[in-house]
Amino acid sequence: MRLRALWLLAAIALGACGGADPTAETDASLDPAADSQAAGEAGVAAGDAADAPTTGRFEMGTHYTRLSPTQPTSSNPDQVEVTEVFWYGCPHCFAFDPLLEQWRAQQPGYVNFVRVPAVWNPLLQFHARAFYTAEALGKGAEMHAEFFREIHERNNRLDSEAKLQELFARFGVGADAFKMQFDSFAVQEKLQRADELNRRYRIESVPTIVVNGKYTTDAPQVGSYEELLTLVDELVAAERAGR
């Protein structure tokens, strides 16, 4: 218990929940752009000052990073995609979520918000499966905040199928319906896609924001969640203007 408390305090001090380097064992078959990425980053860094899409308030390379190459999005061509990579067990994701929801509610139709769960260890993968199960059952929006509250307010780690079944039952989902989706091929496919995106985005901590498959940023880089969302607004505006 003491070790867990120390880990939690350290995570809060850092302002993000971190995991293993996602590039250490990248499978080239999952990320065909991986070989060219390192070389491309050097060129991007050299041109940061000239090509930065933001005002002087935010500096590329300090407050946000340019992905090279740019990653494809799942949104319509006329939309700017904003992705949050998160984990239900992360206290920072929990703290950020209400602000992010407020920001999301104010966005115009050309902004498409997407959530992608982090998957760098078995517990995160388990929670990611719960996230996609809720989506598959049409309960995603209804249950999203409840996953956070169950873990961080009620101290239920949701680390077993029995615990998840009990939570889903509160939302009218029977054990058989839960199990069918939890073990489904469709949910497994989404988990594989999440793993691929985590690798492509080079996710090292959560919450991380990815704008249009091109820029990544997080609160420790900019200093606060409010500043993070201000930066996201600038990047979205720049992407919108460039269309």
Backbone as CSV, one residue per row, in Angstrom:
resi,resn,N_x,N_y,N_z,CA_x,CA_y,CA_z,C_x,C_y,C_z
1,MET,0.833,-1.199,0.000,0.000,0.000,0.000,0.869,1.250,0.000
2,ARG,1.958,1.225,0.786,2.844,2.378,0.855,3.514,2.625,-0.490
3,LEU,3.964,1.555,-1.149,4.585,1.707,-2.460,3.605,2.286,-3.465
4,ARG,2.354,1.828,-3.414,1.349,2.339,-4.336,1.110,3.825,-4.092
5,ALA,1.095,4.242,-2.809,0.894,5.653,-2.489,2.053,6.499,-2.987
6,LEU,3.281,5.995,-2.822,4.452,6.718,-3.311,4.426,6.857,-4.820
7,TRP,4.015,5.779,-5.501,3.903,5.836,-6.968,2.892,6.883,-7.380
8,LEU,1.763,6.953,-6.674,0.716,7.902,-7.021,1.198,9.330,-6.815
9,LEU,1.907,9.598,-5.710,2.430,10.936,-5.467,3.431,11.345,-6.528
10,ALA,4.270,10.380,-6.937,5.253,10.682,-7.978,4.570,10.996,-9.293
11,ALA,3.543,10.238,-9.615,2.821,10.482,-10.871,2.180,11.850,-10.876
12,ILE,1.584,12.252,-9.730,0.939,13.558,-9.646,1.968,14.666,-9.807
13,ALA,3.150,14.496,-9.210,4.192,15.502,-9.331,4.627,15.682,-10.775
14,LEU,4.674,14.624,-11.527,5.096,14.694,-12.921,4.018,15.269,-13.822
15,GLY,2.775,15.173,-13.414,1.689,15.707,-14.216,1.232,14.789,-15.321
16,ALA,1.706,13.557,-15.356,1.296,12.594,-16.373,1.608,11.203,-15.879
17,CYS,0.882,10.217,-16.390,1.164,8.820,-16.087,1.992,8.252,-17.219
18,GLY,3.181,7.759,-16.922,4.084,7.301,-17.973,4.177,5.810,-18.050
19,GLY,4.643,5.327,-19.201,4.837,3.908,-19.429,6.164,3.659,-20.088
20,ALA,6.373,2.421,-20.554,7.606,2.067,-21.238,7.677,2.788,-22.569
21,ASP,8.895,2.988,-23.070,9.106,3.608,-24.374,8.406,2.782,-25.443
22,PRO,7.384,3.333,-26.108,6.617,2.540,-27.062,7.373,2.248,-28.333
23,THR,8.535,2.873,-28.507,9.298,2.641,-29.729,10.346,1.560,-29.553
24,ALA,10.510,1.073,-28.320,11.602,0.136,-28.066,11.434,-1.170,-28.806
25,GLU,10.174,-1.642,-28.941,9.943,-2.918,-29.598,8.884,-2.760,-30.686
26,THR,8.971,-1.681,-31.430,7.986,-1.420,-32.464,8.065,-2.472,-33.555
27,ASP,6.916,-3.046,-33.878,6.815,-4.032,-34.946,6.650,-3.303,-36.272
28,ALA,7.589,-3.473,-37.184,7.549,-2.765,-38.457,6.297,-3.091,-39.243
29,SER,5.736,-4.291,-39.054,4.526,-4.656,-39.782,3.335,-3.848,-39.290
30,LEU,3.407,-3.373,-38.012,2.347,-2.527,-37.493,2.567,-1.077,-37.881
31,ASP,3.806,-0.660,-38.012,4.128,0.726,-38.300,5.119,0.794,-39.440
32,PRO,4.686,0.729,-40.687,5.602,0.731,-41.809,6.356,2.029,-41.945
33,ALA,5.899,3.093,-41.258,6.603,4.366,-41.352,7.695,4.502,-40.303
34,ALA,7.850,3.498,-39.446,8.770,3.627,-38.317,10.201,3.866,-38.768
35,ASP,10.658,3.196,-39.830,12.036,3.334,-40.255,12.368,4.747,-40.704
36,SER,11.396,5.439,-41.296,11.658,6.774,-41.807,11.400,7.854,-40.771
37,GLN,10.783,7.479,-39.648,10.359,8.475,-38.679,11.529,9.198,-38.043
38,ALA,12.552,8.463,-37.600,13.675,9.091,-36.918,14.384,10.079,-37.835
39,ALA,14.576,9.672,-39.073,15.237,10.566,-40.014,14.394,11.798,-40.286
40,GLY,13.084,11.598,-40.385,12.201,12.723,-40.655,12.174,13.714,-39.517
41,GLU,12.313,13.238,-38.267,12.255,14.130,-37.125,13.392,15.130,-37.128
42,ALA,14.554,14.715,-37.610,15.685,15.628,-37.660,15.391,16.800,-38.582
43,GLY,14.788,16.508,-39.724,14.436,17.568,-40.654,13.359,18.475,-40.104
44,VAL,12.383,17.884,-39.408,11.323,18.679,-38.812,11.883,19.613,-37.761
45,ALA,12.796,19.096,-36.917,13.377,19.928,-35.864,14.111,21.118,-36.458
46,ALA,14.810,20.890,-37.554,15.575,21.967,-38.167,14.674,23.077,-38.686
47,GLY,13.466,22.716,-39.111,12.566,23.712,-39.675,11.499,24.197,-38.718
48,ASP,11.642,23.882,-37.426,10.599,24.231,-36.456,10.284,25.719,-36.456
49,ALA,11.307,26.554,-36.374,11.087,27.989,-36.210,10.330,28.569,-37.394
50,ALA,10.674,28.117,-38.586,10.053,28.667,-39.787,8.649,28.119,-40.021
51,ASP,8.418,26.882,-39.643,7.177,26.209,-39.999,6.159,26.145,-38.866
52,ALA,6.493,26.641,-37.675,5.586,26.521,-36.537,4.242,27.165,-36.852
53,PRO,3.130,26.435,-36.616,1.803,26.968,-36.942,1.183,27.815,-35.843
54,THR,1.861,27.941,-34.705,1.284,28.635,-33.564,1.877,30.033,-33.403
55,THR,1.266,30.818,-32.531,1.767,32.148,-32.217,3.007,32.027,-31.341
56,GLY,3.584,33.158,-30.998,4.779,33.155,-30.168,4.561,32.636,-28.773
57,ARG,3.307,32.444,-28.392,2.986,31.935,-27.054,3.468,30.498,-26.874
58,PHE,3.471,29.720,-27.969,3.847,28.320,-27.909,4.941,28.040,-28.929
59,GLU,5.920,27.263,-28.526,7.073,26.974,-29.371,7.122,25.485,-29.722
60,MET,7.196,25.197,-31.019,7.350,23.815,-31.441,8.686,23.273,-30.933
61,GLY,8.646,22.061,-30.425,9.847,21.465,-29.853,9.952,21.673,-28.357
62,THR,9.202,22.641,-27.836,9.157,22.894,-26.397,7.773,22.581,-25.833
63,HIS,6.751,23.159,-26.446,5.388,22.976,-25.965,4.617,21.900,-26.725
64,TYR,5.087,21.541,-27.880,4.465,20.471,-28.654,5.479,19.923,-29.643
65,THR,5.163,18.746,-30.169,6.080,18.032,-31.047,5.411,17.763,-32.385
66,ARG,6.176,17.885,-33.451,5.692,17.572,-34.797,5.987,16.110,-35.094
67,LEU,4.933,15.330,-35.376,5.124,13.940,-35.759,5.634,13.872,-37.196
68,SER,6.587,13.009,-37.424,7.093,12.816,-38.779,7.285,11.331,-39.035
69,PRO,6.568,10.769,-40.034,5.623,11.452,-40.913,4.296,11.696,-40.216
70,THR,3.477,12.584,-40.805,2.119,12.785,-40.320,1.339,11.483,-40.439
71,GLN,0.560,11.171,-39.408,-0.179,9.918,-39.382,-1.594,10.106,-39.948
72,PRO,-2.120,9.109,-40.650,-3.487,9.226,-41.172,-4.502,9.299,-40.040
73,THR,-5.619,9.962,-40.305,-6.683,10.066,-39.316,-7.884,9.242,-39.770
74,SER,-8.840,9.081,-38.870,-10.058,8.345,-39.196,-11.232,9.280,-39.441
75,SER,-10.973,10.581,-39.466,-12.032,11.574,-39.620,-12.270,11.902,-41.091
76,ASN,-13.366,12.600,-41.349,-13.657,13.050,-42.700,-12.592,14.048,-43.162
77,PRO,-12.341,14.133,-44.455,-11.291,15.021,-44.966,-11.488,16.488,-44.597
78,ASP,-12.744,16.909,-44.386,-13.003,18.308,-44.059,-13.003,18.566,-42.553
79,GLN,-12.598,17.564,-41.770,-12.554,17.716,-40.319,-11.120,17.731,-39.810
80,VAL,-10.926,18.412,-38.685,-9.662,18.374,-37.959,-9.848,17.415,-36.786
81,GLU,-9.018,16.393,-36.731,-9.168,15.368,-35.697,-8.326,15.704,-34.472
82,VAL,-8.952,15.686,-33.312,-8.255,15.862,-32.037,-8.430,14.580,-31.238
83,THR,-7.324,13.950,-30.917,-7.334,12.657,-30.231,-6.756,12.790,-28.831
84,GLU,-7.440,12.224,-27.857,-6.860,12.089,-26.521,-6.467,10.641,-26.313
85,VAL,-5.206,10.408,-25.968,-4.752,9.091,-25.541,-4.775,9.103,-24.012
86,PHE,-5.480,8.164,-23.411,-5.778,8.228,-21.982,-5.752,6.843,-21.363
87,TRP,-5.837,6.832,-20.026,-6.013,5.582,-19.272,-6.935,5.882,-18.100
88,TYR,-7.911,5.017,-17.885,-8.850,5.231,-16.789,-8.164,5.232,-15.426
89,GLY,-7.059,4.525,-15.272,-6.377,4.479,-13.987,-5.465,5.654,-13.714
90,CYS,-5.316,6.569,-14.677,-4.398,7.703,-14.527,-5.086,8.844,-13.786
91,PRO,-4.548,9.317,-12.663,-5.189,10.411,-11.928,-5.217,11.711,-12.722
92,HIS,-4.251,11.893,-13.630,-4.209,13.112,-14.431,-5.273,13.090,-15.524
93,CYS,-5.496,11.932,-16.098,-6.596,11.802,-17.058,-7.928,12.081,-16.369
94,PHE,-8.069,11.598,-15.144,-9.284,11.822,-14.353,-9.480,13.311,-14.086
95,ALA,-8.400,14.008,-13.708,-8.484,15.438,-13.423,-8.762,16.250,-14.688
96,PHE,-8.203,15.819,-15.806,-8.320,16.539,-17.065,-9.683,16.349,-17.725
97,ASP,-10.318,15.217,-17.468,-11.510,14.844,-18.222,-12.643,15.873,-18.161
98,PRO,-12.987,16.453,-17.003,-14.077,17.440,-17.002,-13.771,18.664,-17.861
99,LEU,-12.532,19.144,-17.815,-12.143,20.277,-18.648,-12.210,19.923,-20.125
100,LEU,-11.759,18.723,-20.429,-11.769,18.280,-21.822,-13.203,18.155,-22.325
101,GLU,-14.097,17.672,-21.491,-15.495,17.550,-21.896,-16.125,18.925,-22.145
102,GLN,-15.786,19.902,-21.305,-16.282,21.261,-21.528,-15.762,21.808,-22.855
103,TRP,-14.483,21.607,-23.100,-13.879,22.071,-24.357,-14.553,21.384,-25.539
104,ARG,-14.755,20.100,-25.423,-15.351,19.320,-26.510,-16.741,19.831,-26.860
105,ALA,-17.524,20.181,-25.851,-18.902,20.632,-26.073,-18.957,21.959,-26.821
106,GLN,-17.857,22.704,-26.812,-17.835,24.014,-27.445,-17.260,23.986,-28.866
107,GLN,-16.866,22.819,-29.338,-16.182,22.752,-30.631,-17.154,22.804,-31.802
108,PRO,-16.732,23.433,-32.896,-17.561,23.461,-34.107,-17.578,22.099,-34.785
109,GLY,-18.446,21.956,-35.763,-18.625,20.663,-36.419,-17.409,20.162,-37.158
110,TYR,-16.484,21.046,-37.518,-15.304,20.589,-38.261,-14.225,20.001,-37.352
111,VAL,-14.450,19.990,-36.045,-13.527,19.333,-35.113,-14.124,17.980,-34.726
112,ASN,-13.376,16.929,-34.966,-13.818,15.583,-34.588,-12.943,15.083,-33.444
113,PHE,-13.567,14.878,-32.291,-12.833,14.431,-31.108,-12.877,12.909,-31.008
114,VAL,-11.720,12.313,-30.748,-11.588,10.859,-30.688,-10.811,10.487,-29.425
115,ARG,-11.240,9.421,-28.754,-10.468,8.897,-27.631,-9.800,7.586,-28.035
116,VAL,-8.542,7.441,-27.642,-7.796,6.208,-27.867,-7.173,5.797,-26.534
117,PRO,-7.479,4.611,-26.017,-6.884,4.185,-24.744,-5.421,3.794,-24.901
118,ALA,-4.635,4.089,-23.888,-3.252,3.613,-23.834,-3.261,2.121,-23.522
119,VAL,-2.246,1.406,-24.031,-2.263,-0.067,-23.927,-0.881,-0.643,-23.628
120,TRP,-0.050,0.063,-22.888,1.334,-0.384,-22.778,1.584,-1.479,-21.742
121,ASN,0.568,-1.887,-20.978,0.765,-3.041,-20.097,-0.577,-3.758,-19.935
122,PRO,-0.594,-4.940,-19.342,-1.832,-5.727,-19.284,-3.012,-5.028,-18.613
123,LEU,-2.777,-4.250,-17.530,-3.887,-3.572,-16.869,-4.482,-2.505,-17.789
124,LEU,-3.635,-1.754,-18.473,-4.126,-0.745,-19.410,-4.892,-1.396,-20.556
125,GLN,-4.417,-2.533,-21.021,-5.109,-3.255,-22.087,-6.481,-3.733,-21.601
126,PHE,-6.549,-4.155,-20.351,-7.816,-4.611,-19.772,-8.818,-3.463,-19.707
127,HIS,-8.351,-2.296,-19.256,-9.227,-1.131,-19.199,-9.607,-0.652,-20.599
128,ALA,-8.684,-0.782,-21.542,-9.000,-0.425,-22.931,-10.095,-1.335,-23.476
129,ARG,-10.026,-2.604,-23.130,-11.066,-3.540,-23.563,-12.419,-3.156,-22.957
130,ALA,-12.410,-2.709,-21.709,-13.652,-2.247,-21.079,-14.205,-1.029,-21.813
131,PHE,-13.335,-0.099,-22.187,-13.743,1.098,-22.929,-14.426,0.721,-24.243
132,TYR,-13.805,-0.179,-25.000,-14.374,-0.567,-26.290,-15.619,-1.448,-26.124
133,THR,-15.697,-2.191,-25.033,-16.908,-2.969,-24.756,-18.084,-2.039,-24.505
134,ALA,-17.848,-0.998,-23.721,-18.913,-0.023,-23.468,-19.362,0.629,-24.769
135,GLU,-18.410,0.965,-25.628,-18.753,1.540,-26.937,-19.613,0.576,-27.748
136,ALA,-19.199,-0.685,-27.786,-19.909,-1.685,-28.580,-21.341,-1.889,-28.089
137,LEU,-21.560,-1.705,-26.801,-22.890,-1.882,-26.212,-23.718,-0.598,-26.247
138,GLY,-23.178,0.453,-26.854,-23.882,1.726,-26.905,-23.908,2.453,-25.584
139,LYS,-22.952,2.127,-24.694,-22.916,2.718,-23.360,-21.678,3.596,-23.157
140,GLY,-20.936,3.859,-24.218,-19.672,4.563,-24.073,-19.804,5.930,-23.426
141,ALA,-20.669,6.773,-23.978,-20.821,8.122,-23.438,-21.373,8.085,-22.016
142,GLU,-22.279,7.165,-21.774,-22.930,7.058,-20.468,-21.971,6.574,-19.387
143,MET,-21.043,5.691,-19.744,-20.199,5.053,-18.746,-18.820,5.677,-18.612
144,HIS,-18.424,6.536,-19.533,-17.045,7.027,-19.558,-16.622,7.632,-18.222
145,ALA,-17.360,8.615,-17.734,-16.983,9.255,-16.470,-17.101,8.294,-15.293
146,GLU,-18.015,7.329,-15.410,-18.207,6.374,-14.317,-17.006,5.457,-14.145
147,PHE,-16.343,5.097,-15.240,-15.113,4.312,-15.126,-14.100,5.070,-14.263
148,PHE,-13.924,6.343,-14.549,-12.995,7.163,-13.762,-13.411,7.211,-12.302
149,ARG,-14.680,7.496,-12.039,-15.133,7.618,-10.654,-14.989,6.317,-9.889
150,GLU,-15.268,5.210,-10.554,-15.170,3.911,-9.884,-13.750,3.659,-9.392
151,ILE,-12.780,4.027,-10.212,-11.381,3.789,-9.861,-10.869,4.813,-8.856
152,HIS,-11.122,6.094,-9.091,-10.456,7.153,-8.322,-11.258,7.637,-7.120
153,GLU,-12.570,7.451,-7.130,-13.363,7.878,-5.982,-13.793,6.712,-5.105
154,ARG,-13.988,5.540,-5.725,-14.462,4.385,-4.961,-13.364,3.340,-4.743
155,ASN,-12.149,3.632,-5.222,-10.987,2.755,-5.025,-11.214,1.341,-5.539
156,ASN,-11.985,1.224,-6.608,-12.198,-0.062,-7.277,-11.341,-0.068,-8.525
157,ARG,-10.315,-0.886,-8.560,-9.355,-0.853,-9.669,-9.921,-1.416,-10.974
158,LEU,-11.072,-2.025,-10.929,-11.674,-2.637,-12.125,-10.655,-3.533,-12.837
159,ASP,-10.064,-4.424,-12.072,-8.992,-5.258,-12.601,-9.407,-6.723,-12.760
160,SER,-10.718,-6.976,-12.829,-11.197,-8.330,-13.089,-12.506,-8.249,-13.858
161,GLU,-12.824,-9.317,-14.566,-14.073,-9.345,-15.315,-15.276,-9.261,-14.372
162,ALA,-15.161,-9.872,-13.205,-16.267,-9.830,-12.248,-16.574,-8.394,-11.828
163,LYS,-15.535,-7.602,-11.583,-15.741,-6.210,-11.200,-16.353,-5.418,-12.347
164,LEU,-15.896,-5.691,-13.557,-16.471,-5.004,-14.712,-17.924,-5.407,-14.924
165,GLN,-18.218,-6.687,-14.788,-19.602,-7.147,-14.952,-20.528,-6.450,-13.968
166,GLU,-20.070,-6.293,-12.747,-20.890,-5.630,-11.734,-21.142,-4.176,-12.116
167,LEU,-20.114,-3.495,-12.644,-20.287,-2.108,-13.060,-21.229,-2.008,-14.260
168,PHE,-21.039,-2.859,-15.249,-21.904,-2.834,-16.422,-23.353,-3.150,-16.039
169,ALA,-23.538,-3.997,-15.034,-24.895,-4.349,-14.607,-25.648,-3.127,-14.091
170,ARG,-24.933,-2.176,-13.515,-25.569,-0.947,-13.029,-26.148,-0.135,-14.185
171,PHE,-25.640,-0.400,-15.383,-26.109,0.322,-16.571,-26.999,-0.564,-17.445
172,GLY,-27.556,-1.596,-16.821,-28.537,-2.432,-17.497,-27.971,-3.463,-18.445
173,VAL,-26.693,-3.797,-18.319,-26.059,-4.778,-19.199,-25.919,-6.100,-18.445
174,GLY,-26.535,-7.150,-18.961,-26.439,-8.463,-18.328,-25.077,-9.091,-18.530
175,ALA,-24.789,-10.105,-17.724,-23.479,-10.763,-17.777,-23.211,-11.377,-19.143
176,ASP,-24.211,-11.991,-19.762,-24.011,-12.628,-21.069,-23.722,-11.592,-22.146
177,ALA,-24.470,-10.494,-22.137,-24.255,-9.444,-23.137,-22.878,-8.815,-22.960
178,PHE,-22.485,-8.600,-21.698,-21.151,-8.069,-21.429,-20.075,-9.009,-21.966
179,LYS,-20.173,-10.284,-21.620,-19.157,-11.259,-22.003,-19.064,-11.394,-23.519
180,MET,-20.188,-11.353,-24.197,-20.191,-11.497,-25.654,-19.386,-10.385,-26.318
181,GLN,-19.579,-9.168,-25.841,-18.851,-8.046,-26.437,-17.410,-7.975,-25.942
182,PHE,-17.202,-8.263,-24.671,-15.859,-8.180,-24.084,-14.889,-9.110,-24.807
183,ASP,-15.380,-10.272,-25.232,-14.543,-11.262,-25.904,-14.688,-11.231,-27.431
184,SER,-15.366,-10.226,-27.947,-15.696,-10.225,-29.372,-14.506,-9.886,-30.252
185,PHE,-14.587,-10.337,-31.489,-13.561,-10.033,-32.482,-13.517,-8.534,-32.761
186,ALA,-14.673,-7.873,-32.753,-14.728,-6.433,-33.034,-13.960,-5.638,-31.977
187,VAL,-14.123,-5.999,-30.720,-13.393,-5.313,-29.654,-11.902,-5.617,-29.758
188,GLN,-11.543,-6.861,-30.082,-10.139,-7.212,-30.244,-9.501,-6.411,-31.374
189,GLU,-10.237,-6.219,-32.459,-9.723,-5.414,-33.575,-9.447,-3.979,-33.135
190,LYS,-10.336,-3.417,-32.330,-10.142,-2.057,-31.857,-8.943,-1.955,-30.927
191,LEU,-8.719,-2.987,-30.126,-7.530,-3.008,-29.268,-6.256,-3.031,-30.100
192,GLN,-6.254,-3.812,-31.165,-5.093,-3.857,-32.044,-4.860,-2.513,-32.712
193,ARG,-5.949,-1.858,-33.099,-5.827,-0.531,-33.700,-5.295,0.473,-32.691
194,ALA,-5.748,0.397,-31.444,-5.252,1.291,-30.396,-3.760,1.091,-30.183
195,ASP,-3.317,-0.163,-30.190,-1.898,-0.455,-30.046,-1.099,0.161,-31.193
196,GLU,-1.612,0.030,-32.408,-0.942,0.608,-33.571,-0.838,2.128,-33.439
197,LEU,-1.921,2.783,-33.017,-1.910,4.231,-32.886,-0.974,4.681,-31.768
198,ASN,-0.947,3.934,-30.665,-0.006,4.261,-29.589,1.431,4.261,-30.110
199,ARG,1.742,3.303,-30.961,3.091,3.219,-31.526,3.341,4.354,-32.519
200,ARG,2.383,4.577,-33.392,2.546,5.623,-34.409,2.678,7.009,-33.772
201,TYR,1.917,7.245,-32.708,1.965,8.531,-32.024,3.121,8.619,-31.036
202,ARG,3.834,7.519,-30.840,4.992,7.473,-29.930,4.584,7.895,-28.507
203,ILE,3.505,7.285,-28.018,2.958,7.647,-26.716,3.872,7.162,-25.587
204,GLU,4.275,8.090,-24.737,5.106,7.775,-23.586,4.413,8.075,-22.265
205,SER,3.342,8.849,-22.302,2.615,9.172,-21.087,1.199,9.597,-21.466
206,VAL,0.334,9.617,-20.469,-1.043,10.074,-20.676,-1.413,11.062,-19.572
207,PRO,-2.337,12.004,-19.846,-3.020,12.193,-21.119,-2.149,12.895,-22.144
208,THR,-2.215,12.436,-23.377,-1.547,13.079,-24.502,-2.601,13.457,-25.533
209,ILE,-2.430,14.640,-26.119,-3.327,15.102,-27.169,-2.594,15.061,-28.508
210,VAL,-3.262,14.529,-29.526,-2.729,14.472,-30.886,-3.670,15.267,-31.782
211,VAL,-3.138,16.244,-32.504,-3.948,17.082,-33.382,-3.708,16.694,-34.835
212,ASN,-4.734,16.146,-35.437,-4.765,15.817,-36.863,-3.643,14.874,-37.302
213,GLY,-3.218,14.000,-36.404,-2.151,13.066,-36.728,-0.818,13.726,-36.952
214,LYS,-0.688,15.005,-36.588,0.498,15.782,-36.928,1.270,16.312,-35.726
215,TYR,0.548,16.707,-34.659,1.192,17.325,-33.503,0.766,16.602,-32.225
216,THR,1.718,16.424,-31.307,1.421,15.842,-29.998,1.836,16.815,-28.908
217,THR,1.063,16.808,-27.820,1.371,17.691,-26.708,0.729,17.153,-25.444
218,ASP,1.161,17.677,-24.287,0.566,17.287,-23.014,0.742,18.414,-22.010
219,ALA,0.105,18.287,-20.862,0.112,19.358,-19.869,1.508,19.677,-19.329
220,PRO,2.371,18.681,-19.022,3.695,19.040,-18.534,4.500,19.917,-19.508
221,GLN,4.250,19.789,-20.801,4.962,20.600,-21.775,4.518,22.060,-21.749
222,VAL,3.248,22.300,-21.440,2.734,23.671,-21.497,2.452,24.276,-20.130
223,GLY,2.362,23.470,-19.080,2.245,23.994,-17.730,0.922,23.807,-17.037
224,SER,-0.170,23.635,-17.795,-1.475,23.432,-17.172,-2.432,22.861,-18.199
225,TYR,-3.553,22.322,-17.709,-4.560,21.794,-18.628,-5.214,22.914,-19.431
226,GLU,-5.398,24.070,-18.801,-6.000,25.190,-19.515,-5.106,25.642,-20.665
227,GLU,-3.818,25.745,-20.406,-2.887,26.126,-21.473,-2.818,25.057,-22.559
228,LEU,-2.924,23.813,-22.157,-2.932,22.716,-23.126,-4.080,22.886,-24.112
229,LEU,-5.253,23.189,-23.619,-6.408,23.339,-24.502,-6.303,24.603,-25.350
230,THR,-5.668,25.646,-24.823,-5.423,26.845,-25.628,-4.496,26.512,-26.790
231,LEU,-3.459,25.738,-26.516,-2.551,25.303,-27.580,-3.288,24.450,-28.601
232,VAL,-4.124,23.537,-28.132,-4.896,22.700,-29.056,-5.751,23.573,-29.968
233,ASP,-6.368,24.596,-29.411,-7.177,25.508,-30.225,-6.339,26.156,-31.322
234,GLU,-5.119,26.564,-30.994,-4.251,27.184,-31.994,-3.877,26.189,-33.095
235,LEU,-3.566,24.972,-32.699,-3.198,23.957,-33.695,-4.380,23.599,-34.574
236,VAL,-5.567,23.502,-33.972,-6.763,23.227,-34.754,-7.015,24.342,-35.757
237,ALA,-6.885,25.593,-35.316,-7.100,26.733,-36.209,-6.111,26.713,-37.374
238,ALA,-4.863,26.373,-37.079,-3.846,26.324,-38.127,-4.150,25.217,-39.129
239,GLU,-4.588,24.062,-38.623,-4.936,22.955,-39.527,-6.161,23.306,-40.376
240,ARG,-7.115,23.976,-39.755,-8.323,24.380,-40.488,-7.975,25.385,-41.591
241,ALA,-7.102,26.340,-41.275,-6.711,27.356,-42.252,-5.919,26.775,-43.411
242,GLY,-5.229,25.673,-43.135,-4.390,25.067,-44.162,-5.125,24.189,-45.137
243,ARG,-6.427,24.019,-44.961,-7.207,23.134,-45.833,-7.648,23.866,-47.094
